[in-house]
Amino acid sequence: MSLDAESSPPSSSSTSRDWFFPSHSFIHSSPYKTPKHPRTFSTNPRLSQPSPLPQKTPSFRSVSSSSSSSFRENNYPGTRRRANLNRRAEKPAKHEEDDAISSRTLDVSRQKMAFSEKSAGSSGQRIKVRWHMAIAIAIVITALTSLVYKNFYLHNQVNELQNQILKLNTILQACNLLDSVNLNNNTSDESDQLPSKALKNLALIVSITLLSIPILICKYIGYVSGSRSPDNISEEVSLNKQLAYRVDVFLSVHPYAKPLALLVATQLLICLGGLALFGVTDDGLADCLWLSWTYVADSGNHANSEGIGPRLVSVSISFGGMLIFAMMLGLVSDSISEKLDSLRKGRSEVVEQNHTLILGWSDKLGSLLNQLAIANESLGGGMVVVMAERDKEEMELDIAKMEFDFKGTAVICRSGSPLILADLKKVSVSKARVIIVLAVDGNADQSDARALRTVLSLTGVKEGLRGHIVVELSDLDNEVLVKLVGGVLVETVVAHDVIGRLMIQCARQPGLAQIWEDILGFENCEFYIKRWPKLDGMPFEDVLISFPDAIPCGVKVASCGGKIILNPDDLYILQEGDEILVIAEDDDSYAPAALPMVWRGNLPRDFIVPKSAEKILFCGWRRDMEDMIMVLDAFLAPGSELWMFNEVPENEREKKLLDGGLDFNRLENISLVNREGNAVIRRQLESLPLESFNSILILADESVEDSAIQADSRSLATLLLIRDIQAKRLPYRESKVTQVHRGSFSQGSWIGEMQQASVKSVIISEILDPRTKNLLSMSKISDYVLSNELVSMALAMVAEDRQINDVLEELFAEEGNELHIRQADVYLRDSEELSFFEVLLRARQRREIVIGYRLFNSERAVINPPSKSKRRRWSLKDVFMVIAEKE
C-alpha cells in the first residue's frame, strides 16, 4: 500500500475524529489501542512531539513489500495497525534500538544540511551584499543622469516656447522686410541648433559614463577578488592586490611616473569637465574646455555659474582641481625635500676636473689638507674632494674646526664608500689628477686589506684614471701586494715605516726632525723636478751654481728610464731629456742663470767624522720592531747596544722578531739587551740606567696603537717619568747643564743645545695625534716629537709629484744617500768669509751637497738660503745640512 493511501483519512466523521486523536491521550489510554493513523516515534524530543496534521513520512518497518499485504492494508487499515502494534510489543528491544539508530542518522543528516545551508547562505549573502552595493550605485548614477537629463529636457522646452514666440512675433511683423530677414536668420540658426543640442546631450551622457566606468571597474575587481573560492586564495593572489602591485612597480621603476600620472589625471579632468560643461551650457566645446581649465586652476571661478546643471558640474570640476593641485604641491614638496636631503647627505655628483680626491677619513686629514692648501696657493687655490663613510654634515663640521687658512682651496665632502663604483663615479674619480687613499684607524692588517680593496675598485673604473694613486699603508709587508694589484698607477707611503726610520735618524742626529719638517712641508722649500734644455751638455758641478734660487740635488736620467740619481758625480754631463731635481720654494720661483765666478778653495783638512758606539733605549713595542733593528744596525757603529724595555715577555720577543724576518746572525754592529716591564710604572723604569743612554725612543706601543689618544697618553706619561728620574739621579750635573743652558748655550753648539734631558741623553717621542704634538712642542718637555704630521707631509708631496717618492725612499733607506748635519769646521776655518756657493763647492770635494745651514745664534735652520753669492763670516759653531752617502 502506498503512503498516500495509508495517510488518507476515512470518509466518516467519527473515523476522522479518531484519526486526529492527540498523541498523549493515545499513549495513556491503553497499550493495545492503536491510533487510526501510524506515527513514527523517535528518541529526539523535538521529533517526537505530536503534529496537528497527518504525517506522510513512511515507516519502513510498517510497510510490507508484498502486493497482498498492500491489498489488505487498503481494505483493513485497523487490522493492520493492531497487528503492527502487537509486533512492536513482541520485540520492543529491537525496535527501540532501531529507532535510536534512525534518529541519530536523521540528526546527523539534518546537521550536515544545516551547515551546508549556512555556508551557502553566508557566501550567497556576501555576493548579494556586493550586488546590492553595485545596484545601489547604478541606481544613484541613473537617478543623477535622469535628473540632469530632465533639467536639459525642461531647458529645451523653454527654448522651443521661445522659438514659437519668436515665430509669432515674426508673423505679426511680416510687413517689415528687415524683420522678415531677421526672422529667416533666426530660423536658420534654430535649425542649426537642433543637431548641436543633441550633440550636447550626447556629450553629457559620455562624460557621466566615463566617470562611472572607473567606479564600476573597481567594484567589479572587488567582486571578482571576493568571489574566488577559499581553496584558490592560498594559491593565487587577488586581482586587486595584483593591480596595486603593478601600479606600485610602475611608480617605483619609472622616475617620472608620478608627474606623468598627475598630468594625465589633470588632462582627463579638463576633458571630462569640458564635455560636461558643453552639455549643460550654450557655449562651444573650445570655450567649455577653457572654462574647465579655469575651474581646475582656480576653484573660485565657479562662483559665477548659473543654473543647477552648470553649478553642479563646476563644483565637481573645482573639487577635482583642488585634489589635483594638492597632489601637485605634495609632489613638488617631496621632490624639493629629496633634493635638499641628497645635497645635505652628500649624494649629489661632483662635476670637477683635475681635482685632488681623498678617500677615507683619519687623524692625518687635517695636516694633509693644510699641506695641499699651501701647495695650491701659488695657483690661486685648488679643489679637494673628500669621500668617506661618514655623514656629510659631520665631515664639514670637523673640517670647519681645523685652525688653518685654506688659502683659496675649496674642500667638497661627499658621503660614500670607495669600494662601490657608483660612489667613485659620483666624485669624478676618472677625472681626478691624484687620488689619495688614507689608512683607517685601527688594526693595521684590516686597514691595509681595505686599502687593497679600494685599489682594486679604482683599477676597475671603466673610464680609466687620469691621475696616479697614493696609498697610505700601515704595514711594510703589505706594500708588495698593493703594488702588484695597482701596477704603475700606485705609489705607496708606509706610515709606520716612515716614522720609525725618522725616529732612528733623529736619535742619531739631534735636530734632524726640524730639517725634515722643512723639506717635507710646503711652507718652506721642497723638492721639484723640471727639465731645462739650456743646461744640456753641462757638467753637474756647474749645474750646482746655475740656480741662484734653488739647490740642485740630483738628476732624472732619461737614458736609464727616468731613474733619479741623488748626489751624482761632478763630471756627469746632462743629456737631452734629463731633468734636474732641486730644492726650491715653489715650482715657478727658480730658473737657471749665467754661471757666477766662484772660488772653490780647499778644505781646511781631511776631516773624517768619528763614528763611536752608542747606547739606545726603546720604550715600547712596535709591529715593525725587526725593521727598526735592521735599520739601526746599518747606521750605528760596531759595539753599540740596543735596550728594549716593554711588556712583551722575553721568550716571545725572539719568536716575534724571527717571524718578522729578523736574522740575529746578520746583526753586525749592535747587541740586543731585553728588559721586561711597564713603561708607565715608575718603579720598573727606575731599574734601568736611564742616565747612560745616548738616545731614548718612546714608541707608540702596539697594544694601544688602535687608539691615538690612549697611545699618546701612554707616551706622555713615560716621557714625564723618565725626565723626573733623570733629574733626581743627576742633580749636580743637571743643574750644571741648566746653568750652561742659561749662560753659554747661546754661544754653544746646536747639537749640545738639543741634549736637554741629561748630560748626553736625547728623548724622541712618537706621537700619533698632531694636536698632542703641538702641546709637547710648546711645553718643551721633549727634545723632538715625531707625529703623523710628517706622514701627511709625505703624502701631500707624493700626491703633487709622484717622482718624489723615489727620492724619499732613498733618503729613508739604509743604503744610498741621506740627510746629515755637519759641523762648520768640516768645510771652513774660524771667521772665514765665504759665500754659500763657495761652501757648496767645497762640500763637493767630499761628495756632499749642502742644502742649508743654521747659525749658532738662530733657532731654526735655513734651507735654500737666498743671496748665495753674497759672502759672510762663518763661525765654527755653525752647522750645515747636507745630502751625503751613508757612512
VEXSE-933906 format. One record per residue (C-alpha): residue in one letter; x negated, y negated, z negated. Coordinates in steps of 0.2 Angstrom, whole numbers, plus 5000, padded with zeros to 4 digits. Layout:
// residues N
AXYZ...
END
This chain:
// residues 887
M500050005000S499349835004L499049694991D500349584999A501649724997E501149754979S501149574974S502849544982P504249504968P505849604968S507449534975S508449544960S508449414947S508149524932T506649604940S506049434944R506149384925D505249544920W503849514933F503349344926F503449404908P502049324898S500449424895H500349414877S502149474875F501749624886I500249664875H501049664858S502749744863S502249924867P500750014873Y501750114885K502749974893T501949914909P502149744917K503049744933H501549664942P499749734940R498449624932T496549644931F495849624914S494049554911T492949534896N492749354900P493949244891R494149124905L494549264917S495749354905Q496949204902P498649234910S499149144926P500949074929L500949144946P500649324953Q498849354957K498349434974T496649494968P496549684972S496149814959F495049954967R495550064953S497450054955V497550064974S497450234982S496650254999S497850395005S499450355015S500550455004S500150354989S500450194998F502150255003R502650304985E502050134979N503150044991N504750144985Y504250164967P503250024960G503750054942T503250234943R501550184950R501250064936R501650184922A500550314930N499150194931L499450144913N499450324907R497750354916R496950204908A497550264891E496750434895K495050364899P494850204890A493050204888K492650224906H493750094911E493149964898E491349994904D491849974922D492749814918A491249744909I490149784924S491349704936S491549544925R489649524924T489449544943L490849414945D490049294933V488349304942S489049284959R490049134953Q488549054946K487549084962M488949004971A489048854959F487148824961S487248834980E488648714980K487748594968S486148604978A487148574994G488148434986S486548344980S485748354997G487348305006Q487648164993R485848094997I486248105016K487948025013V487247885002R485947845016W487347845029H488447745019M487047615017A486747615036I488647605040A488747455027I487347365035A488047395053I489747335046V488947175039I488047145056T489647175066A490547065054L489246925056T489246955075S491146945076L491146785065V489846705077Y490746765092K492446695085N491646525082F491046525100Y492746585106L493546435097H492246315104N492646375122Q494446355119V494146175114N493146145129E494546215140L495846105132Q494645955135N494446015153Q496346015155I496545845148L495245785160K496145855174L497745775169N496845605167T496145635185I497845665192L498545505184Q497145405191A497245485208C497445315216N495745265211L494445335223L492945315211D493945415198S494345545211V492445555215N492045575196L493445705195N492645805208N490945795200N491645845183T492545995191S490946055199D490046035183E491346135174S491246265187D489346275185Q489546285166L490646445167P489146565170S488046465158K489246495144A489246675147L487346665148K487346585131N488446715123L487346845130A485846765123L486646755106I487046945107V485246985112S484546885098I485646965085T485247135092L483447115092L483547055074S484547215070I483347335078P481947325065I483147355051L483947505060I482247575063C481647555045K483247645040Y483047775052I481247805046G481847815029Y483247935033V482048055043S480748055029G482148095016S483048225026R481548345028S481648505018P480648515002D479548655010N478848545023I478548395011S477048485004E476348525022E476748365031V476648185027S478248075028L478547965043N478547805033K476847855025Q476147885042L476747725049A476047625033Y474347715036R474247675054V474647495050D473347495036V472047565048F472447435061L472247295049S470647365042V469747415058H470047265068P469347105061Y470646985070A472147095066K472946985053P472846825063L473446915078A474946995069L475346825062L475346745079V476446875086A477646855072T477646665075Q478046695094L479446815090L480246695078I480146555090C480846655104L482246735094G482646565086G482646485103L483846615110A485046595095L485046405097F485346425116G486846525112V487646415099T487246245106D487446155123D485546125126G484546205138L483346355135A481746255135D482446125123C483046265112L481346345111W480546175107L481846145094S481546315087W479646275085T480046115076Y481146215064V479646335061A478346195059D479446085048S480846165038G481645995035N482045965053H483646075052A484545945041N485245855057S486146015063E488046005065G489246155066I489246315057G488346415071P486846285073R486646265055L486646455051V485346485065S484246335060V484246385042S483746555047I482346495058S481746365044F481646505031G480646615043G479546465047M479146445028L478746635027I477546615042F476646465035A476546545018M475646695026M474546575036L474046475021G473646635012L472646705026V471646545028S471346535010D470746715009S469546685024I468846525016S468646614999E467746765008K466546655017L466146555002D465946714992S464746785006L463746625005R463646624986K463146804986G461846785000R462646895013S462546775027E461246795041V459646695041V459346615058E457446575057Q455846605067N454046605061H454546615043T453746705028L454846845022I454646915004L455447075000G455647114982W455547014965S454247024952D453246904940K452046864954L453346774964G453146604956S451246604959L451546674977L452746534981N451646404974Q450146454985L451246475000A451946294997I450146224996A449646315011N451046245021E450846065015S449746015030L451146075042G452445975033G453146125024G453746295029M455146415027V455046555015V456446685014V456646794998M457646954999A457847064983E459147174975R459747034963D461146904964K460846754975E461346634961E460146714949M458646704960E459046524965L459146484946D457546564942I456646484957A457346314951K456546334934M454746354942E453746204937F452846154953D453146054968F453646144984K452846014995G454246025008T454346215009A456146275008V456546434999I458046535005C458646684994R459646825001S460346974991G460047144999S458947305000P457347315010L457747495013I459347455023L459047405041A460647295041D459947195027L458247175035K459147115051K460046995041V458446905036S457746905054V456347025050S455847045068K455546855070A454546835054R452746785056V452246885040I453147005028I452547025010V453147175001L453047144982A452747294970V454147304957D453847304939G453747474930N453047634934A451547624947D452047784956Q453847734958S453347564963D452147624977A453447754983R454747614985A453447514994L453147665006R454947675010T455047495013V453647505026L454547655034S456147545035L455147405043T454247515056G456047575061V456647405066K457147425085E456747245090G454947265083L453947155072R453146995077G452046975061H451047085050I451547165034V450647135017V450947265004E450547254986L450147424978S449947474960D448847624963L447247634974D447647824978N449247774987E448347654999V447847785012L449647845013V450347675016K449147635029L449447795038V451347755039G451147575043G449647585055V448847425062L450347315055V449947345037E448747255026T448647315008V448147224992V448047344976A448347234962H447747344948D446047374958V445847184961I446047134943G444947274937R443447234949L443647044945M443547084926I441947184929Q441147044939C441646914927A441047014912R439347024921Q439346844926P440246724915G441146584924L441446684940A443346684937Q443446504940I442546524956W443746654962E445246544957D444546404968I444146514983L445746624982G446946474979F447446354992E447246204981N445446184984C444446274998E444746445005F444246555020Y444646515038I444146595054K444146505071R443246515087W442146365093P441546395111K440246245110L439246355097D439046495109G437146535111M436646455094P435746555080F436746575064E435346475055D435846315065V437746355063L437546335044I437146155045S438346115060F439846085049P439745935038D441545985030A441346165029I440146305025P439946455037C439846625028G440046745042V440346795060K441846895068V440846985081A441947015097S440747145104C441047255088G442947255089G443147105079K442147165064I441747025051I439947015046L439646925030N438046835027P437246885044D435446865049D434746695053L434246755070Y435946815076I436446725092L438346685094Q439046775109E440546725119G442146775109D441346765092E442246675078I441546585063L442046625045V441946465035I442546395018A443446235021E444846135013D446046165027D446046245044D446146075053S444945975041Y443246035049A442446035066P440646065072A439545905074A437745865080L436345955071P435645855057M433745845053V433545945038W431945985029R431846165025G430446165011N429846315001L430546404986P429646354970R429146534968D429646704972F430946724959I431746894955V433246894945P432947004930K434147144928S434247214910A435347344901E436947294894K438247354882I440047334887L441647374877F443347424885C444847404873G446247494880W446547624894R447047584912R447647704925D446147674936M444847694922E443747804933D443647674947M443147544935I441747654928M441047694945V441047504950L440247464933D438947594936A438447524953F438247344945L437347374929A435547414926P434947584920G435147614902S436747524900E438147584888L440047584891W441047604875M442847654877F444047614862N445847674865E447147784858V446947924871P446148074862E444348104867N444748284873E446048214885R444948074892E443748184901K445148284909K446048124915L444348054922L444048214931D445748224938G445548044944G443948094954L442548044942D440948144943F439948124927N438448184936R438448044948L438347904934E436547844935N436547684926I437747694911S438147814897L439947834890V440247814872N442047864866R442947804851E444747834847G445847704838N447147574840A446547404846V447847314836I447447384819R446047284811R445347424800Q445047534816L444247384825E443047354811S442247524814L441547454830P439947354831L440847204839E439447084837S438247184848F439147194864N438747084879S440447084885I442147144879L443547184891I445347184884L446347294896A448247294898D448547474890E449347604901S450647644888V451447474889E451047414906D452847434912S453247284901A452247124904I452747044888Q452347184877A450647214886D450147034884S450647034866R449547184863S448047104872L448346934862A448347024845T446747124850L445946964855L446346874839L445747014828I444047034837R443746854836D444046844817I443047004814Q441546924824A441646764815K441646844797R440246964802L439046824808P439546674798Y437746594798R437446624817E439246574821S439046414813K437446384821V438246424838T439646294833Q438346164830V437546204846H439146184855R439546024847G437745954849S436646014863F437846114874S438245964883Q436445964889G436346164889S436646284902W438346334909I438146514906G437746484887E439246374886M440346514891Q439746634877Q440846574863A441446724854S439746764846V437946744850K438046844866S439746914867V440946864881I442846914880I443846944895S445746964893E446847044906I448546954906L450047014916D451146864914P450546704921R451446604908T450446694894K448846654904N449246464903L449446474885L447746564882S446846444894M447446294884S447146364867K445346404872I445446574862S444746674876D443246644887Y444046704903V445846754907L446246864922S448046874926N449146924941E449046754947L447446804956V448346944964S449646814970M448246704977A447546854987L449246904994A449546725000M447846715008V448046885017A449846835022E449146675030D447746765039R447646955038Q445746955043I445346885026N445747045019D444247125026V443146985018L443947005001E443747195001E441947175004L441747044991F442647164978A441747324984E440247404975E439147384991G438847235003N438947054998E439746974983L439846814973H438346764962I437946624950R436146574951Q435146454941A434446304949D432646344946V432846484959Y432946354973L432146194967R431046114954D431546004940S432145824945E431845864963E432845764976L433645874989S435245865000F436446014999F435946065017E434146075011V434646184996L435646285009L434146315020R433046365005A434346484999R434246565017Q432446615013R433246735000R434646785012E435946695002I437246565007V437546434994I439446384994G439446264979Y438646204963R439046154945L438146014937F437646044919N438745904913S440345944923E441746054918R442146134935A441146194950V441146104966I441546224981N441046154999P440445984992P440645835003S439145725009K438045875012S436645775020K436545655005R435145684993R435245694975R434245734960W434445904953S434245974935L433546154931K435146164920D436246154936V436946314943F437346364961M438646484968V438046594982I438546744993A437246874992E436947054994K437247164979E435647194969
END
